[in-house]
Amino acid sequence: MPARIGIDTGGTFTDVVRWQRDGVRVHKVPSTPRDPSRAVLAGLAAVRATADETVDVVHGTTVGLNAVLTGDLARTVFVTNAGCEDLIEIGRQERRDLYALAPSRAVPPVPRALRVGARCRRGPGGLVVEALRRAEVARVVAAVRRLRPAAIAVGLLHAPDDDDDEQALARALRRALPDVPVTASAELCPSSGEYERFTAAILNAAIAPVVGRYTARLAGGIGPGTLRLLRQNLGILPPAEAQRFPARALFSGPAGGVLATAQTLAAAGLPRGAAFDMGGTSADVCLVSDGAAVHDDGGIAGLPLPLPTVPVHTIGCGGGSIAYIDQGGALRVGPESAGADPGPACYGRSDVPTVTDAHVALGHLGAGTLLGGGFPIDVDAAVRAIERLGARIGLSAANAARGILAIADATMARAVLAITAERAVDPAHVPLVAYGGAGGLHAAGLVQQAGMPFALVPPLPGAFSALGLALAGDAAEAAAACRVQLDGHSLPHLLKQARKLAAAAVAQLGGRGRVQVTAHVRYAGQGAALRLRCGPRLAAEFAREHARRYGFALPQAIEVVRLTARAETPARRMPALAAASAAPGPNAGSRRPPVGGPAIPVVARADLRRPLRGPLVVEEPTATTLVPRGWKVALVGGALRLARS
């Protein structure tokens, strides 16, 4: 059986976890932003038993995500119905910022000159209004060829009802341009809402060459074994699906941490919690309730992306976030990050003050803290950077460092409240699961600011997302659009269609795994739908869930607009990690803050045998947990429980 290895590429470090039934092996290497594959292959080599060992690598990558955020997309041509070329620019009438005097809108990924109209039209239900002629297909192919595309997206009106025309165009384009990836919108996203569906198809096509080159380069360097990606709604993508639809793995890295958080909460007997992943560049938060919730109304860079995903909320605040003085003389933190290269001042390659440097100045991190001393940090360089920043606004180095951490905590607390209080979930009943290299350093601050009950810092927090990747099971999905008014007559036909989709999903996994079918249900005429388990009591379940979520239910027609079947094999269980998390480190004892103040006790996580009260820091190779004054820490079921004393 191939060795399962999870690899998560972050902005600062690339984390590698080798999973075994009796434990795990962890390795971290600095990320290589110019070519992320270099760090991935270096980390893989470090945990491989032999150079020719067969491996099963599950990778969480931000290559596609970064391509969208930076606009580094392939030259993409969009083919749609004649007269609808500007639909992706018109978008929806909603205004994201209602009171902005000069609102800005997201720029469509395809400029007007790269949009081609095809003379054909179908109406609701897929009925032909204007037939697609063979000569028109040839004309469209010729027009697209002249535009020299690196990728092509095809999106036609009402294609989810009948995609014959969309498929005819896609087939012709693939024959004419065999080296150019083509995305058909109804294949990727078989749902109503043409603006959202078209945009998703364009984004998928635009990142396909970038992600394809990256994964091909990685697969070629891995040697014996396979390279697979994680779905952004959890479960491993089959390689062929990942190649055709890379947008389904756009948020694969954060999804690994959500999967591991769900297992941590289940092991602790907690119905829900807030996953908080703070790395070097950003912080991700996600509400996990009775497993990992999934939604279909996501977006990126102001553009809609209606693909199933775990609802991760990301902000630009991490250990490498740069602290600076704005034009008004106020202290600010992020979103710009020093990243892995040059990194914070304490890395010895820059003089940029960051969140990590503030922790070093206050004694929370020592010269030999990172990776048990395997990644030495320059304490003096960090202090000098903080001193220079503080001098600009008349603050001592200690107060400047405390101000940086307070601003970072406030920024991240707003993100936590966005996934709890803003969704009518009382944060007082939602514990925080803090991980990532910097998660434990800010766990107490977030719990206090957001009004949460306590925090859990799981084992191997600095490689927790990679651990989730190593634990993931296989998953396959089959979806179909429909427009069925739910009643006693239509329900049997709907359930029959659900069984067919379930069989198709299971077949993708070779007949393995359990399967579940969900229905997208709404009141007739509504724009948004609820995702519910498809079953004989679907109407009653919809009324109950609608009342719970929105406070009311209506005696009017209910319709189902989409069915999705998901087959999955069980995820691997998290092994007992308490003893594997650390060995006593060289810093056990105490550490005096370089900027002055009382010494801070330092405890190795493996040595924590009884509850302790702060102030102190708990160290382990992948991360550090800060226990402030007035707080206590205890080891509960392998996780650190951090609460007010």
N, C-alpha and C positions, 0 to 999 in steps of 0.2 A: 504494500500500500504506500503510495507516495507520501512524503512528509508534507504536512500542511504548514504553510508559512504565510502569515499576514504581514503586509508591508503598507504603511501609511506615510505618505509624503506630506510633510508640513512645511511652513514657511521658514523654519529655522532648523529643525531636525527631521530626519527620516527614521521612522521607528520600525523595527523588525521583530516579530514574535514567532518563534517556532513552537507549535502546539504539540504536546504529547499527553497521553492519558494520565501520566503521573506528575505532570507539571509543564512548565514552559521555560523557554530560553529567550532572553531579551537582548537586543543589541540596538544601539542608537548611533547614527552617523550624522554629521552636518549635511544639511540639504545642499544640493548644487543647482540653484535656480536656473542657470543658463542651460543646463541639460539634466533634468531630474533623474534620468535613467542611470547616470553615473553613481549617485548615492544609493539608488535601489540595488544595483548590482553589487556594490561594495558591501552593503548590509546583508544581502543574500549570501555572499561568499563567506561572511563571518559566522553565520549560523548553520551552514551546510555541513553535513557530516563528512562528505568527500566531494571533490570537485565534480564528479560524475553522478552524484546521488540524484535520483528522480524526485522532483518536488512538485507540489501543487501550490502555486503562489496565488493568493487572493490579494489584489492590490486596490488601495484607495488612492485615487489620483485627483489632483486639481488642474491637470493640464487643460481639459476642456473648459472648466470654470474660469481659469485665468485668461484663456483665449477670448471668452465673451467679455469679461470685465475690462480687459485691455483693448478690445477691438481688433485683436490680431487674428482675424477670421479669414477663411479661404474666400476667394472670389466666387460668389454664389449667384447663380441665375435663378429667378423665381418664375415659374410658369403657372398661370392661373386663367380664369375665364376672361375673355376680352371684355373690357369695361370695368373690370375689378382690380386692375393693376395697382390702384392707389389705396385699396382697402387696408393693407398693412400699415399705411401711413395715417389713415383717418382714425383707425383704432376704435376706442369706445369714448363715450361722452363724459365718463367720470373724470373728475379733477382730483389728483392725489393730494394737492395742496390747495384747499378751497379758497384761502385768503391771499395767495400769492398774486402780487400785482403783475408780475412778469413770469408766469409759469413756464417751466421748461418741460419738454416731452422727450421721451426716449427716441433716438434716431433709429429707423428701421435698418436691419442689417444688410438689406439689399437696396442700393440706390435705384432711382427711377429708370435709369438707362439699362439696368440689368433685369428688368421685368418684361416678360413676354406674355401677350394675351392670346389665348386659343379660342377660336370661334366655335363654341359649343356651350350648351347650358342644360342643366337638369334642375327640376323644381323639387319641392318638398316630397319626400317619399321616393326620390330618385327617378321620377317620371321625366322622360326626355322632352325638353322644350325645343332645343336645337341640337340636332345630331352631330356627333364628331365624325367628320369625313376623313377618308384616307389621305386625300390631298392636303387637308388641313394639318394632319399629323406630320406629313413631310415638310410642310412650310414651317411649322413650329420647330422641328428638329434642325432645319437649316438656319433659322434665326438664332437658336441657342448656340449652335456650333460657331457662328460668326462672333459671338460674344466671348469665346475662349474661356469657358467656366472651369473652375477647379472643383466645383460642387454644384448640384442642381436640386432644387426643391420643387415639387409639383403639388399644388393645392387647388382643388375645384370645389365649387359650391355643392353642398349636399352629397359629397362623396361618401360620407359614412352610411348614407342610405343605399347608395349603389355606386361602387367605385370603378365600374367598368371603364369609363372614360379616363379616369386618373391613371388606372393601370395600363391602359393602351398607350398613353403618352409616356409613362415611365418606362415601359418595355422598349418603345422605339428609341428613347434617349439612351438607354443602357446599351442597346445594340450599336447605335451610332457612335457613342462615346464610352467604350467599355472600361476605360481607366478613370472615369469620373463617377464618384458616388452620387446616387440619385435617391432622394427621400420622397416617398409618397405620403401625403399628410394623413390619409385614412388608415394607413398601415401603422403609423407611429401613434396616432391619437384618434381613434374612431369615436368622436363625440361631436356634438353640436357646438356652435360658436366658431364661425369661420375665422375671425381675427385671431383668436387664441390658437386654433389648430394650424393656421398658416404660419404663424410666428414660430410655433414649436417645430414645424417641419423645416423652416429656414435655419433656425439655430442648430438643429440636428445636422443638417447638411453642411453648415458652415464650419462646424467643429470636426466633422468626420475626417477630413484629410489630416488635420493637426493631431487628433487622437490616434488615427490610424498609423501615422508615421511613428509616433511615440511608442505605441504598443508593439508595432513590428520590430522596432529597434530593441525593445526590452525582450520580447519573445526570442529574438535571435541571440541575445546575450545570455539568456537563462540556461541554455543547454537542455539536458534531459528534463522533461516535465512540461507543465502547462502554465500559462498566465491567464488569469480570469479577473474580471472586475466585479465589484459589488453594486447591486442595484441601489438607487437612492431611496427605495422603499424596502430595503433589506432583502437578503437572499442573493446568491451568486448568479450573475448573468451567464447563460451559455455563450461561448466564444462567438458563435455566428451572430447571435442577437446583439452582442456588444459591438461588433463590427458594423452592423447595419444601423443601430440606434444608440450611438454613444451618449446621447442626451439623457438616456435612462440611468446613466452612471455619473451624471454631472456632479452630484454631491455625495459621491461614494465614500470619501474620507470621513466626514462627519457622521454618516450613517453607521459606520463601524462602531463608533463610540456609543451611539444610541442603542444598538443591539446589545453591547456589553452592559450598558446601564439597565436595560430591561431585565437582564439576567441577575444583576446585582440586587435590584429592587425585589424581584421574585424570591431570591434566596433570603432576603431580610424580612419577607412577609409584608412588604409595603405595597399598597395598591398603586401608588403613583409617586413620581418625583420629578425634579427638574434636572436634566443632564446639563452640566456646565463644563465645557472643554475650553480651557485657556492655554493656548500655545504661544509661540513666539510672535505671530503676526496678527492673529485674530482670536476672538472668543465666540464659541457657538453655544447656544442654549436651545433646549427642546423639552417640551412637556411630554413625559412618558407616562401613560396611564393604562394599567392592565395590559402591558405589552407596549409596543411602539405604535402610536397613532399614525395614520396616513391621511394626507389630503391631496386634492387634485387641482388646487388653485394657486400654485406657487408661481414664482416669477424670478427674474434675474435682470439686473441692470435696467430696471423700469419696464421690462418686457414680460408679457405673460408666458408661463411655461406650464401648461395644464397636464403635467405628467404625474403619476403617483409618486409621492415622496414623503419622507418623514419631515415634519414641519420645523426645520432647523432655522433659527433666527441668528444671523451672523452680524457681528459688529467689528470694526477695526480697532480692537484693543487687545494687545497681547504683551508678552514680556519684552518684545522688541519695539513696542510703540514708542515713538520719539516724543519727549517732553520739550516744549518750547514756549517762548513768550510771544503772544500775538500782538497785533498793532495797537491794541488798547492797553497793553501792559499786563494782561492776565496770563496766568499759567495755564497751559493746555497740554493735553496728552493725546497723541494719535490724531487721525487714523493712520498716518504715514508710519511705516515700520522700517527699522534698520535691517530686518530680515536675518538671513544667515550670513550674508556677505555684503557689507562689512560686519554687521551685527552690532550689538550694544558695545559701549566703550570698554566694558569688562572683558570682551573677547580679545582686546589688544590690537584691533585693526582699525579703530576709529576713535573720535572724541565726542561721539553723539550720546547725550544723556537719554536713557530709556527707563522703562518701568523696572527692568532687571537691575539696572545700575542703582536705582533707589533702594531695592532690597539688599544689594551688596553693601551700600553705604550704611544701612541701618542694622547690619549684622545678621540679617535673615539668611543670607547665602555667604559661604566662605570660599577661600581660594580653592579648596578641594572638594566642594559640594557636588558639582555637576558630574554625573556618571562616576561617583565615588572617587573623584580625583582624576579620572581619565580624560576630562575636558577642563583643564585648569583655567581659572579666570583671574584677571588682573584687578585686584582690589583697589590699588592706588589709582589706576586709570578711571575706574568707576567713580571714586570719590572726587577726583579732579573735575570730571564732567559735571557732577551734581553741584559742586562748589561754584563753578563758573556760571551755571544756570541760576543758582540762588542769588549770586552777587548782582545779577542784572535787575532784580526786584527787591533787593535788600533783605534777603532771607539767609539764614544760616544753612549749611549743607543739610543738617538734620531736619530742619523745618521744610526745606525744599523737597527732600525725599519723602517726608510724610505727606506733603501736599500732592505730590505726584501720585502716591498710592491712593489718597482719598479721592482724587479726580477719577482715577481708573475704576475704583470701587463704585462710584456714583454712576459712571457710564455703563458699567456692566449690570448694576442693579436695575437700571431702566430697562435693559434687555430682558432681565428675569421677569419684571413686572409686565412686560409686553406679552409674555406667553402665559401669564397667570391672571393677574388682576384685570388686565384689559380683555380677557376672555371669560370673565365672571368666575374665575377660580381663585379662591382665597389662598394667598401664599402662606398663611399661617398653618395650613394643613399640607404643605408641599415641601418635603425635605429636599435639600440640594445634594446632588451627586457630583462632586468636584473632581476633575481629572485634567490631564494635560500637564505639561511641565510646570505651569504656573498656577493651576487650578487650586491646589491646596494652600498656596500663599494668600489667596484672596477669598477663600471659602468663608471664613468667619466674618469678614467685612460685608460680603454679599448677604449672608444670613441675617445680619443685623440690619442692614439698610432696607432689605426687601421684606423684613418681618417674617422670616421663615423659621420653622421649629429647630432644625439642626442640619448639619452637613455630614455626609459620608464621603470619605476619601478612600476609594477602592484600592486593592493591591495593584501594583504596577501602574500607578496613575499616569506616569509620563509616557507610557506606551499602550494606553487603554484602548484607543481607537484601533491600533494594530491588533490588539488582542481580540476585539470584536470581529475584525476581518478574518482572523484565524478560526474563530468559532462558527462562522456563518455556514448555513446549509444552502443547498441548491434551490433555486426558485425559477418557475416559468409562469407566464401569464398568457391568457387569451381573452380578448375583449371584443365586444360588438355593440354598435349603436342600435338603439331601438326607440320607438315612440309608442308606448303601450299605455292606454288608460287602465288603471288597475281596478279590476272588479272580479266577481266570481267567474265570469266567462273567460276573461283573458289570463287569469292566474295560472291555470294548468298549462297553457301554451308557453307562458313565460318560464315556468319551472322546467318544461321540456327543453327550451332553448338553453337554460342554465346548465342542465345536465350535459348537453352537447359541448358547451364551452368547457365544462369541467373535464370531460374526456379528452378534449384537445390539449388542455394544459398539462394533464398527467402524461399524455403521449410524448410531449416535449422532454419529459424527464425519464423517458424509457419505461413508463408504467409505474414509477416509484412515487412515493410521497403522499401526503394528505392534501386534500383540495378543499377550497372554500370559494363560494361565489358571492360577490357583493353586487348590489343594485344601487344605481344612482337614482334617487327618488325625490320628487318635488311636487308641489301643487301645480296643477295645469296653468301654464303661463308664467311661472316663476323663472328667474334667471339662474339661481343657484340650486344645487341638489344636495341631499344628504347621502352619504355612503353607508349603506346598511347591509347586513347579511341577508341574502335572498332566501326566503322560506315561505311556508304557507301562511304565516301571520305577518306578512310584510306591511300591509296597510296599517294594522294596529301598532306595529313597531315604529312606523314612520310618525304616526300621530303622537305617540309617547315621546319619541326623541325630539320632534319639533317643539313640543310643549316644554321639554326640559331645557332645550338650548335657547329657544326664543321666547318662551313664556306664554305661548298660545298655540292652539290647534284650530283648524277651520273645517266646517262641514262642506267641503267642496272636492271636486275631482282631483285624484292623485294620479300621477303618471311616472313611468319608469323610462329613463332616457338612455341608460347604458347598463350593460352587464359586464363584469370582469371576473374571470375565474383565475385563481392563483393556486398553483400546486407547489409544494415545498417539502424538502426533506428536513428532518429535525436538525437544529443547530447542535454543535458540540457543546457539552456542558463545561462550564468553567471549572478547572481543576482547583484543588485546595492550594491557595497561593500565599497564605499568610507567612509560611516559613520561607517561601521562595522570593519574597519581595526584597529582602536586603540582608546583608551581613553587617555586623557592627562596623561602622565607618571610622575613619581616622579623626573625625571631628567630634566624636562623642565626648561630652564634658561640658564646656561652655565656650562662648565666643563674645568678645567685647566689640561693640559697634565701632567701626573706624571713625565715625563722626562724633564719638563720645557718648556716654551714658552707661548704665549698669550692664554687666555681662548678661548674656542670654543663654540659659541652659540649652544644650543640644543633645537630643536623644536619637539613637538609631532605631528605626521602626522595628527591627527584629528584636530589639531589647525591651520593647514596651510590654511590660508584664501586668501593670496595674494602672488604673486611671491616674492621670497627672493634671495639675492645674497650671495654667499659663502665668507669666509669659515663658514660652519655650518654642523651639522648633523641632520637628520630627523629620529626620533625614533618611533618605533611601537613594539608591543609585539613579532612579529616573525622575524624582521630584522631591520637593520639600513642602511640608505642611507647617503653617504658622498658627500657633495657639496664643492669642493675645491675653493680656491680663483680664481676669474675670471670666475666662473660658476654661473648659476642661476637655481632655481628650482621653478616649478609651478605645481599646481594640475589641470590636464586636463582630464576630463571625468573619474575621479576616479583613474587615474594613475599619478605618479609623472613624470613630463617631465624635464629632466636634460640636459642643453645645455650650451654652452659657452656664456658668457654675452657680 
